[in-house]
Amino acid sequence: MATNAKNGTSKAQTQMQTLADGLSASTLTQLASVVVLGSNLTKAEAIAKLRTWVALYTAVITAKQAFAAAVTARTGIEETAKQFVASLIVYIKQMVGPNNPAVLATLGINPPKTRKQPGVNTKALAAAKSAATRKARGTMSKQQRQSLTVNPEPTLQFVGVGGASSTSAPVSPSAPATTRATPSAS
C-alpha cells in the first residue's frame, strides 16, 4: 500500500476520506440509498462506515508516530542509563558486599560467578602450546639471555679513495697485524 511521505496517509485512506466528504456534500437523490456488495445502505450508513475505517487508518499513523518518538527518546538516554545502572550496581555491591546473594537477588543483581578451575587436560594443553610458541618465536627469559656466551668477532673496515667501503674478514685478536715501514729510496 502506497503512503504519502508528508503525513503518512495511504491512498486507500485518502480515497475513503474523499468519498465520505463527497457523499456528505452530495445532494443527488440517486445516492440517498446505495447497494454495496449485496447490502442496501443509506447514505448516512455508508458515510459512517467510511469514517470508521478512516479513523482506524488515522490511529495507525498516530501510533507509528508515537512509536518513532518513543524509540528516539529511548535511544537518546540509552548510554546514560547503562552507565547509571552499572555505577549503581557497583555502589550496591560495595555497600552490601559482593557475596551477599540474598540481598543482591532481591535487587535483581547476580552475585559474581566463581572462577572455573582448569582441568588437567587444559593445563597440559596450555603448557604444550606455550612451549611451542616460545620455540617458534625464539623467546627467552632474562636469565636465559644472560647465560648466552657469544663473543662478537671484530671486523676492519677499509675506506677507499672514492669513499667506497669494503669490509674485510674478521681479525683474530690473538694474532696482531704487524706492518713495517720501508724507507723510500730517494
Z-matrix of the N, CA and C atoms (Angstrom, degrees):
N
C 1 1.433
C 2 1.517 1 108.07
N 3 1.332 2 118.10 1 126.34
C 4 1.453 3 123.00 2 -179.66
C 5 1.519 4 109.88 3 -76.27
N 6 1.340 5 115.34 4 143.16
C 7 1.463 6 119.59 5 178.96
C 8 1.508 7 109.43 6 -125.13
N 9 1.311 8 115.84 7 154.90
C 10 1.441 9 123.24 8 176.70
C 11 1.523 10 107.06 9 -82.19
N 12 1.346 11 117.60 10 124.73
C 13 1.465 12 121.33 11 -175.28
C 14 1.522 13 111.70 12 -66.71
N 15 1.329 14 118.85 13 -27.75
C 16 1.466 15 121.16 14 -175.98
C 17 1.524 16 112.26 15 -71.66
N 18 1.320 17 117.09 16 -49.94
C 19 1.465 18 118.95 17 -174.71
C 20 1.524 19 114.02 18 -119.86
N 21 1.328 20 119.03 19 0.79
C 22 1.453 21 122.35 20 175.74
C 23 1.516 22 114.93 21 80.34
N 24 1.323 23 118.63 22 4.69
C 25 1.464 24 120.27 23 -179.50
C 26 1.521 25 109.54 24 -78.41
N 27 1.330 26 115.04 25 149.44
C 28 1.463 27 119.96 26 178.58
C 29 1.522 28 109.38 27 -95.86
N 30 1.324 29 115.28 28 167.79
C 31 1.465 30 119.92 29 177.48
C 32 1.522 31 110.43 30 -61.71
N 33 1.338 32 116.57 31 -40.45
C 34 1.468 33 120.35 32 -179.03
C 35 1.517 34 110.51 33 -62.61
N 36 1.338 35 116.63 34 -43.59
C 37 1.468 36 119.77 35 179.94
C 38 1.520 37 110.58 36 -63.61
N 39 1.325 38 116.72 37 -43.95
C 40 1.467 39 120.48 38 179.85
C 41 1.523 40 110.38 39 -62.75
N 42 1.335 41 116.73 40 -40.96
C 43 1.462 42 119.97 41 -179.45
C 44 1.527 43 111.01 42 -66.29
N 45 1.342 44 116.81 43 -42.39
C 46 1.475 45 119.39 44 179.34
C 47 1.525 46 110.73 45 -63.90
N 48 1.344 47 116.30 46 -41.46
C 49 1.471 48 119.96 47 -179.93
C 50 1.524 49 110.27 48 -63.66
N 51 1.347 50 116.48 49 -42.65
C 52 1.470 51 120.59 50 179.81
C 53 1.523 52 111.18 51 -65.04
N 54 1.340 53 117.23 52 -40.44
C 55 1.473 54 120.57 53 177.17
C 56 1.526 55 111.18 54 -63.23
N 57 1.318 56 117.51 55 -44.03
C 58 1.466 57 120.70 56 -179.54
C 59 1.520 58 110.54 57 -63.11
N 60 1.329 59 115.97 58 -44.32
C 61 1.471 60 119.51 59 179.54
C 62 1.527 61 110.81 60 -65.07
N 63 1.341 62 115.90 61 -41.35
C 64 1.471 63 120.18 62 179.99
C 65 1.518 64 112.28 63 -65.18
N 66 1.353 65 116.93 64 -42.56
C 67 1.470 66 119.50 65 178.39
C 68 1.524 67 110.93 66 -65.51
N 69 1.317 68 117.57 67 -37.32
C 70 1.472 69 120.92 68 179.63
C 71 1.518 70 110.90 69 -63.98
N 72 1.297 71 116.70 70 -39.33
C 73 1.457 72 120.76 71 -176.97
C 74 1.526 73 112.74 72 -84.18
N 75 1.330 74 118.21 73 -14.74
C 76 1.452 75 121.83 74 -175.03
C 77 1.530 76 111.72 75 -73.74
N 78 1.318 77 114.88 76 140.61
C 79 1.462 78 120.87 77 175.80
C 80 1.524 79 111.13 78 -114.01
N 81 1.339 80 116.01 79 11.86
C 82 1.465 81 119.48 80 -179.52
C 83 1.529 82 109.47 81 -69.17
N 84 1.327 83 116.57 82 133.05
C 85 1.459 84 121.35 83 179.86
C 86 1.525 85 111.57 84 -73.96
N 87 1.355 86 118.01 85 -23.07
C 88 1.454 87 120.38 86 178.90
C 89 1.534 88 111.89 87 -67.34
N 90 1.344 89 117.76 88 -21.56
C 91 1.460 90 121.90 89 -177.67
C 92 1.525 91 112.30 90 -98.43
N 93 1.316 92 118.12 91 8.23
C 94 1.470 93 120.99 92 179.73
C 95 1.516 94 110.06 93 -66.12
N 96 1.327 95 117.76 94 -30.99
C 97 1.452 96 122.75 95 177.64
C 98 1.519 97 106.75 96 -137.98
N 99 1.355 98 116.52 97 133.36
C 100 1.470 99 120.51 98 -178.27
C 101 1.515 100 109.78 99 -126.12
N 102 1.350 101 115.71 100 150.99
C 103 1.457 102 121.63 101 175.34
C 104 1.527 103 106.16 102 -113.38
N 105 1.350 104 116.12 103 114.95
C 106 1.466 105 121.24 104 -178.13
C 107 1.527 106 108.09 105 -127.41
N 108 1.305 107 116.46 106 124.43
C 109 1.461 108 123.35 107 -179.92
C 110 1.530 109 111.81 108 51.32
N 111 1.313 110 115.64 109 39.96
C 112 1.463 111 121.02 110 176.35
C 113 1.515 112 114.27 111 81.78
N 114 1.322 113 119.03 112 5.87
C 115 1.470 114 121.34 113 179.93
C 116 1.521 115 109.09 114 -114.01
N 117 1.355 116 115.14 115 135.53
C 118 1.461 117 121.21 116 174.95
C 119 1.531 118 108.17 117 -84.88
N 120 1.331 119 116.07 118 124.74
C 121 1.470 120 121.05 119 179.70
C 122 1.513 121 109.14 120 -129.72
N 123 1.308 122 115.08 121 146.51
C 124 1.458 123 118.37 122 171.45
C 125 1.518 124 107.47 123 -79.33
N 126 1.324 125 115.10 124 166.02
C 127 1.459 126 119.54 125 179.30
C 128 1.525 127 109.91 126 -60.84
N 129 1.303 128 117.84 127 -39.19
C 130 1.471 129 122.52 128 -178.98
C 131 1.539 130 110.65 129 -65.57
N 132 1.341 131 117.83 130 -38.92
C 133 1.474 132 121.24 131 178.81
C 134 1.537 133 110.98 132 -66.60
N 135 1.332 134 115.91 133 -41.18
C 136 1.471 135 120.43 134 178.99
C 137 1.524 136 110.47 135 -64.71
N 138 1.326 137 116.68 136 -41.35
C 139 1.473 138 120.76 137 178.84
C 140 1.529 139 110.08 138 -65.41
N 141 1.310 140 117.71 139 -42.70
C 142 1.466 141 122.02 140 -179.76
C 143 1.533 142 110.48 141 -62.27
N 144 1.337 143 116.33 142 -42.42
C 145 1.466 144 120.11 143 179.82
C 146 1.528 145 109.98 144 -63.71
N 147 1.329 146 117.80 145 -44.37
C 148 1.465 147 121.80 146 179.26
C 149 1.534 148 110.92 147 -62.44
N 150 1.317 149 117.33 148 -44.23
C 151 1.479 150 120.83 149 -178.65
C 152 1.541 151 111.38 150 -66.80
N 153 1.336 152 117.46 151 -32.72
C 154 1.470 153 120.83 152 177.04
C 155 1.533 154 109.55 153 -64.67
N 156 1.318 155 115.61 154 -43.97
C 157 1.463 156 119.12 155 -179.83
C 158 1.532 157 111.62 156 -68.20
N 159 1.328 158 117.16 157 -38.28
C 160 1.470 159 120.75 158 177.01
C 161 1.527 160 109.56 159 -61.80
N 162 1.339 161 116.32 160 -38.92
C 163 1.469 162 120.33 161 178.63
C 164 1.533 163 111.10 162 -62.84
N 165 1.334 164 117.08 163 -37.57
C 166 1.463 165 119.82 164 177.43
C 167 1.534 166 111.51 165 -65.78
N 168 1.329 167 116.72 166 -42.52
C 169 1.458 168 120.20 167 176.41
C 170 1.533 169 110.40 168 -61.17
N 171 1.318 170 116.45 169 -43.01
C 172 1.463 171 120.78 170 179.52
C 173 1.526 172 111.04 171 -63.48
N 174 1.324 173 116.82 172 -38.74
C 175 1.466 174 120.41 173 178.61
C 176 1.527 175 110.92 174 -62.66
N 177 1.324 176 116.84 175 -37.94
C 178 1.464 177 120.26 176 178.40
C 179 1.522 178 110.13 177 -65.09
N 180 1.324 179 117.01 178 -44.00
C 181 1.467 180 120.72 179 179.83
C 182 1.526 181 109.84 180 -61.77
N 183 1.323 182 116.68 181 -44.83
C 184 1.462 183 121.11 182 179.79
C 185 1.528 184 110.95 183 -62.35
N 186 1.325 185 116.82 184 -42.17
C 187 1.465 186 120.79 185 179.76
C 188 1.525 187 110.84 186 -65.32
N 189 1.340 188 117.09 187 -40.04
C 190 1.466 189 120.20 188 178.63
C 191 1.525 190 110.78 189 -63.76
N 192 1.319 191 116.86 190 -41.78
C 193 1.463 192 120.61 191 179.16
C 194 1.529 193 110.75 192 -65.70
N 195 1.330 194 116.99 193 -41.29
C 196 1.464 195 120.40 194 178.14
C 197 1.525 196 110.58 195 -65.39
N 198 1.323 197 116.69 196 -39.69
C 199 1.463 198 121.14 197 178.13
C 200 1.528 199 110.28 198 -62.40
N 201 1.335 200 116.69 199 -46.47
C 202 1.469 201 120.65 200 -179.82
C 203 1.525 202 110.75 201 -61.62
N 204 1.331 203 116.90 202 -39.98
C 205 1.473 204 120.44 203 178.86
C 206 1.525 205 110.56 204 -66.40
N 207 1.326 206 117.07 205 -40.23
C 208 1.470 207 120.89 206 179.30
C 209 1.525 208 111.25 207 -66.07
N 210 1.325 209 117.28 208 -40.34
C 211 1.465 210 120.73 209 178.61
C 212 1.529 211 109.69 210 -64.90
N 213 1.314 212 117.46 211 -42.21
C 214 1.460 213 121.22 212 178.37
C 215 1.525 214 110.95 213 -62.35
N 216 1.327 215 116.86 214 -42.90
C 217 1.457 216 120.92 215 179.11
C 218 1.532 217 110.76 216 -64.38
N 219 1.316 218 116.94 217 -43.12
C 220 1.462 219 120.51 218 179.78
C 221 1.525 220 111.31 219 -64.89
N 222 1.308 221 116.80 220 -41.13
C 223 1.461 222 120.91 221 179.37
C 224 1.525 223 110.74 222 -61.44
N 225 1.323 224 116.19 223 -35.85
C 226 1.461 225 120.99 224 -179.78
C 227 1.515 226 113.92 225 -65.81
N 228 1.330 227 118.28 226 -30.44
C 229 1.465 228 121.18 227 -176.29
C 230 1.518 229 113.34 228 -104.31
N 231 1.325 230 117.69 229 -3.74
C 232 1.463 231 121.03 230 -171.35
C 233 1.527 232 112.93 231 -57.83
N 234 1.323 233 118.33 232 -50.43
C 235 1.463 234 121.06 233 -176.76
C 236 1.527 235 110.93 234 -65.51
N 237 1.309 236 116.93 235 -41.98
C 238 1.468 237 120.85 236 178.83
C 239 1.519 238 110.37 237 -64.05
N 240 1.315 239 117.03 238 -41.61
C 241 1.469 240 120.69 239 -179.51
C 242 1.526 241 110.75 240 -64.90
N 243 1.335 242 117.31 241 -41.69
C 244 1.470 243 120.49 242 179.43
C 245 1.528 244 110.62 243 -62.25
N 246 1.333 245 116.43 244 -43.73
C 247 1.466 246 120.46 245 179.19
C 248 1.526 247 110.89 246 -64.01
N 249 1.326 248 117.11 247 -41.13
C 250 1.460 249 121.37 248 179.57
C 251 1.522 250 110.88 249 -62.79
N 252 1.325 251 116.13 250 -46.76
C 253 1.474 252 120.48 251 -178.95
C 254 1.527 253 110.43 252 -63.11
N 255 1.333 254 116.74 253 -44.18
C 256 1.466 255 119.78 254 179.95
C 257 1.524 256 110.79 255 -61.99
N 258 1.324 257 117.18 256 -42.67
C 259 1.463 258 120.64 257 179.31
C 260 1.520 259 111.38 258 -66.89
N 261 1.318 260 116.82 259 -39.20
C 262 1.463 261 120.51 260 178.84
C 263 1.522 262 110.87 261 -64.55
N 264 1.312 263 117.20 262 -40.44
C 265 1.469 264 120.77 263 178.36
C 266 1.523 265 110.46 264 -63.63
N 267 1.324 266 116.99 265 -41.84
C 268 1.467 267 120.32 266 178.16
C 269 1.528 268 109.47 267 -61.85
N 270 1.318 269 117.07 268 -44.61
C 271 1.465 270 120.82 269 179.82
C 272 1.530 271 111.20 270 -61.25
N 273 1.323 272 115.96 271 -46.44
C 274 1.472 273 119.95 272 -179.33
C 275 1.525 274 110.46 273 -61.81
N 276 1.325 275 117.24 274 -42.31
C 277 1.461 276 120.12 275 179.25
C 278 1.527 277 111.14 276 -63.97
N 279 1.328 278 117.28 277 -33.93
C 280 1.460 279 120.28 278 177.88
C 281 1.525 280 111.20 279 -69.69
N 282 1.317 281 116.44 280 -38.87
C 283 1.458 282 120.33 281 -177.58
C 284 1.527 283 112.12 282 -76.80
N 285 1.316 284 116.86 283 -40.66
C 286 1.466 285 121.41 284 -174.65
C 287 1.527 286 111.23 285 -92.22
N 288 1.296 287 115.97 286 -30.18
C 289 1.455 288 121.01 287 -174.99
C 290 1.512 289 108.63 288 106.91
N 291 1.317 290 117.50 289 133.42
C 292 1.460 291 120.10 290 -175.83
C 293 1.523 292 113.44 291 -69.59
N 294 1.324 293 117.34 292 -18.75
C 295 1.462 294 120.24 293 -178.13
C 296 1.520 295 111.65 294 -109.20
N 297 1.318 296 116.75 295 38.40
C 298 1.459 297 122.13 296 178.22
C 299 1.535 298 107.30 297 -111.96
N 300 1.337 299 117.35 298 79.02
C 301 1.463 300 119.82 299 -170.90
C 302 1.519 301 114.14 300 -63.90
N 303 1.326 302 118.87 301 -29.49
C 304 1.465 303 119.98 302 -177.83
C 305 1.521 304 111.14 303 -65.30
N 306 1.325 305 117.19 304 -47.57
C 307 1.463 306 120.64 305 -178.67
C 308 1.521 307 110.40 306 -72.92
N 309 1.316 308 116.98 307 -42.73
C 310 1.463 309 119.80 308 -179.05
C 311 1.529 310 111.58 309 -62.69
N 312 1.318 311 117.15 310 -36.76
C 313 1.469 312 120.54 311 -179.72
C 314 1.522 313 111.12 312 -65.59
N 315 1.330 314 117.53 313 -36.47
C 316 1.472 315 119.33 314 179.15
C 317 1.521 316 111.41 315 -67.06
N 318 1.335 317 116.77 316 -23.88
C 319 1.467 318 120.70 317 179.04
C 320 1.529 319 112.34 318 -95.42
N 321 1.337 320 116.46 319 0.48
C 322 1.456 321 119.85 320 178.89
C 323 1.516 322 113.26 321 79.99
N 324 1.325 323 117.12 322 20.73
C 325 1.462 324 121.26 323 -179.53
C 326 1.521 325 108.01 324 -105.61
N 327 1.306 326 116.54 325 126.50
C 328 1.460 327 121.00 326 178.45
C 329 1.522 328 109.40 327 -77.97
N 330 1.329 329 117.32 328 135.54
C 331 1.465 330 118.59 329 176.58
C 332 1.529 331 109.38 330 -68.06
N 333 1.337 332 117.29 331 158.50
C 334 1.463 333 118.42 332 -179.15
C 335 1.517 334 111.55 333 -62.57
N 336 1.315 335 114.74 334 143.82
C 337 1.462 336 119.78 335 -179.41
C 338 1.526 337 109.15 336 -78.10
N 339 1.320 338 115.45 337 145.36
C 340 1.457 339 119.11 338 175.52
C 341 1.517 340 108.51 339 -77.60
N 342 1.331 341 114.61 340 141.35
C 343 1.452 342 119.80 341 -177.43
C 344 1.521 343 109.73 342 -70.77
N 345 1.302 344 115.28 343 132.21
C 346 1.455 345 120.73 344 179.70
C 347 1.523 346 108.25 345 -78.82
N 348 1.323 347 116.00 346 126.85
C 349 1.457 348 121.03 347 179.74
C 350 1.529 349 109.36 348 -78.56
N 351 1.338 350 116.21 349 132.93
C 352 1.468 351 118.00 350 -179.95
C 353 1.525 352 110.63 351 -68.33
N 354 1.303 353 116.22 352 147.30
C 355 1.457 354 122.29 353 179.87
C 356 1.521 355 111.29 354 -80.49
N 357 1.307 356 115.95 355 175.80
C 358 1.461 357 122.35 356 -178.80
C 359 1.525 358 110.28 357 -62.27
N 360 1.311 359 117.15 358 -43.13
C 361 1.469 360 120.60 359 -179.16
C 362 1.530 361 110.88 360 -63.87
N 363 1.319 362 116.84 361 -40.83
C 364 1.466 363 121.31 362 -179.52
C 365 1.523 364 110.22 363 -64.98
N 366 1.328 365 117.19 364 -43.02
C 367 1.468 366 120.79 365 179.11
C 368 1.524 367 111.05 366 -64.04
N 369 1.334 368 117.54 367 -42.20
C 370 1.457 369 121.28 368 179.89
C 371 1.526 370 110.64 369 -64.63
N 372 1.313 371 116.78 370 -41.65
C 373 1.455 372 120.92 371 178.90
C 374 1.522 373 110.50 372 -64.42
N 375 1.320 374 117.97 373 -41.30
C 376 1.461 375 122.01 374 179.68
C 377 1.523 376 110.46 375 -64.06
N 378 1.330 377 117.78 376 -42.46
C 379 1.469 378 121.37 377 179.50
C 380 1.525 379 110.38 378 -64.20
N 381 1.317 380 117.96 379 -41.22
C 382 1.462 381 121.49 380 179.28
C 383 1.526 382 111.02 381 -65.36
N 384 1.324 383 116.77 382 -42.31
C 385 1.461 384 120.53 383 178.90
C 386 1.524 385 110.53 384 -64.31
N 387 1.337 386 116.82 385 -40.60
C 388 1.458 387 121.42 386 -179.73
C 389 1.525 388 110.68 387 -63.63
N 390 1.324 389 116.97 388 -44.86
C 391 1.461 390 120.68 389 179.38
C 392 1.525 391 110.85 390 -64.07
N 393 1.315 392 117.15 391 -41.27
C 394 1.467 393 120.81 392 179.48
C 395 1.526 394 110.75 393 -64.89
N 396 1.314 395 117.36 394 -39.03
C 397 1.464 396 121.26 395 179.77
C 398 1.525 397 110.20 396 -66.51
N 399 1.331 398 117.45 397 -44.40
C 400 1.468 399 121.00 398 179.37
C 401 1.524 400 111.09 399 -61.87
N 402 1.327 401 116.44 400 -39.52
C 403 1.452 402 120.37 401 -179.88
C 404 1.530 403 110.52 402 -68.86
N 405 1.331 404 116.27 403 -43.21
C 406 1.466 405 120.37 404 -177.73
C 407 1.531 406 111.56 405 -66.77
N 408 1.314 407 117.22 406 -36.68
C 409 1.465 408 120.70 407 -177.17
C 410 1.518 409 112.85 408 -94.55
N 411 1.299 410 116.64 409 -11.62
C 412 1.454 411 119.99 410 179.13
C 413 1.519 412 112.96 411 70.78
N 414 1.304 413 117.91 412 31.14
C 415 1.455 414 120.64 413 -179.10
C 416 1.516 415 109.87 414 -82.20
N 417 1.340 416 115.42 415 146.36
C 418 1.463 417 121.50 416 -179.36
C 419 1.516 418 109.34 417 -137.49
N 420 1.313 419 114.03 418 159.10
C 421 1.462 420 118.68 419 174.60
C 422 1.522 421 108.61 420 -80.37
N 423 1.322 422 117.46 421 172.13
C 424 1.455 423 122.25 422 -178.72
C 425 1.531 424 110.61 423 -62.51
N 426 1.344 425 116.48 424 -41.13
C 427 1.460 426 120.24 425 -179.69
C 428 1.534 427 110.69 426 -67.21
N 429 1.316 428 117.33 427 -37.34
C 430 1.459 429 120.28 428 179.49
C 431 1.525 430 110.97 429 -65.82
N 432 1.311 431 117.63 430 -38.41
C 433 1.461 432 120.97 431 179.31
C 434 1.529 433 110.54 432 -67.13
N 435 1.342 434 117.07 433 -39.54
C 436 1.462 435 120.39 434 -179.03
C 437 1.523 436 111.94 435 -69.89
N 438 1.316 437 117.78 436 -26.49
C 439 1.458 438 120.05 437 -178.56
C 440 1.529 439 112.64 438 -78.23
N 441 1.326 440 117.96 439 -10.40
C 442 1.463 441 120.23 440 177.86
C 443 1.520 442 109.39 441 -69.46
N 444 1.326 443 118.11 442 135.33
C 445 1.464 444 122.35 443 179.71
C 446 1.516 445 109.24 444 -120.53
N 447 1.287 446 115.91 445 79.06
C 448 1.453 447 121.55 446 177.75
C 449 1.517 448 106.67 447 -117.27
N 450 1.335 449 116.44 448 118.31
C 451 1.461 450 121.04 449 177.80
C 452 1.517 451 108.24 450 -98.90
N 453 1.289 452 117.36 451 123.13
C 454 1.457 453 118.11 452 179.07
C 455 1.525 454 110.53 453 -70.50
N 456 1.302 455 117.13 454 144.42
C 457 1.457 456 122.28 455 179.19
C 458 1.519 457 108.91 456 -89.19
N 459 1.341 458 116.90 457 131.05
C 460 1.463 459 118.75 458 179.66
C 461 1.531 460 110.92 459 -71.02
N 462 1.291 461 115.76 460 150.89
C 463 1.458 462 121.18 461 177.51
C 464 1.515 463 108.71 462 -128.66
N 465 1.314 464 117.09 463 157.28
C 466 1.457 465 122.62 464 175.94
C 467 1.513 466 108.31 465 -108.71
N 468 1.313 467 113.36 466 147.82
C 469 1.454 468 117.45 467 178.91
C 470 1.513 469 107.98 468 -125.19
N 471 1.314 470 116.22 469 128.42
C 472 1.458 471 122.16 470 179.61
C 473 1.513 472 107.97 471 -106.18
N 474 1.337 473 114.64 472 134.24
C 475 1.456 474 119.65 473 177.91
C 476 1.517 475 107.11 474 -110.69
N 477 1.295 476 115.32 475 124.02
C 478 1.454 477 120.86 476 -178.51
C 479 1.519 478 111.56 477 -81.86
N 480 1.335 479 116.31 478 -176.50
C 481 1.457 480 123.08 479 -177.65
C 482 1.524 481 111.17 480 -63.45
N 483 1.291 482 118.08 481 -42.89
C 484 1.456 483 121.67 482 -177.47
C 485 1.523 484 112.55 483 -81.02
N 486 1.286 485 119.16 484 5.74
C 487 1.453 486 122.30 485 -179.36
C 488 1.509 487 113.15 486 86.68
N 489 1.343 488 117.04 487 1.75
C 490 1.452 489 120.38 488 178.69
C 491 1.513 490 108.50 489 -75.14
N 492 1.306 491 115.88 490 136.42
C 493 1.453 492 119.52 491 -179.28
C 494 1.510 493 109.86 492 -108.94
N 495 1.314 494 114.02 493 149.18
C 496 1.449 495 119.90 494 175.15
C 497 1.515 496 107.13 495 -138.76
N 498 1.305 497 115.92 496 137.23
C 499 1.451 498 121.07 497 -177.78
C 500 1.510 499 108.68 498 -95.05
N 501 1.307 500 115.11 499 135.31
C 502 1.454 501 118.90 500 179.86
C 503 1.506 502 109.80 501 -93.46
N 504 1.289 503 115.76 502 177.75
C 505 1.459 504 122.21 503 178.08
C 506 1.521 505 108.60 504 -69.53
N 507 1.318 506 116.53 505 157.31
C 508 1.456 507 119.35 506 -180.00
C 509 1.534 508 110.55 507 -60.46
N 510 1.321 509 113.90 508 145.48
C 511 1.449 510 120.89 509 179.56
C 512 1.510 511 108.10 510 -101.52
N 513 1.323 512 117.75 511 131.42
C 514 1.457 513 119.16 512 178.42
C 515 1.516 514 108.53 513 -83.37
N 516 1.330 515 117.60 514 135.23
C 517 1.452 516 120.08 515 -176.30
C 518 1.520 517 113.14 516 -69.96
N 519 1.309 518 120.60 517 -16.42
C 520 1.461 519 122.47 518 -177.27
C 521 1.530 520 111.99 519 -80.00
N 522 1.301 521 119.45 520 -23.17
C 523 1.468 522 121.27 521 -179.01
C 524 1.512 523 109.14 522 -116.18
N 525 1.367 524 116.44 523 91.56
C 526 1.461 525 117.92 524 -179.81
C 527 1.534 526 111.04 525 -68.34
N 528 1.294 527 113.78 526 146.22
C 529 1.465 528 119.19 527 -179.81
C 530 1.525 529 108.77 528 -79.59
N 531 1.329 530 117.35 529 131.14
C 532 1.467 531 121.58 530 178.64
C 533 1.509 532 107.92 531 -120.73
N 534 1.276 533 115.49 532 131.31
C 535 1.469 534 120.38 533 176.01
C 536 1.503 535 107.93 534 -128.16
N 537 1.323 536 116.66 535 139.81
C 538 1.459 537 121.50 536 178.90
C 539 1.513 538 109.12 537 -108.70
N 540 1.239 539 113.81 538 136.76
C 541 1.452 540 118.54 539 177.07
C 542 1.522 541 107.81 540 -88.04
N 543 1.265 542 116.53 541 129.09
C 544 1.474 543 120.02 542 178.88
C 545 1.508 544 108.65 543 -100.31
N 546 1.333 545 115.61 544 137.00
C 547 1.462 546 116.50 545 179.96
C 548 1.527 547 110.30 546 -67.29
N 549 1.252 548 114.40 547 141.01
C 550 1.452 549 118.03 548 -179.24
C 551 1.532 550 110.34 549 -85.06
N 552 1.266 551 115.24 550 146.19
C 553 1.483 552 119.46 551 -179.00
C 554 1.515 553 108.83 552 -85.67
N 555 1.318 554 114.01 553 126.61
C 556 1.435 555 116.18 554 179.50
C 557 1.475 556 112.89 555 -104.06
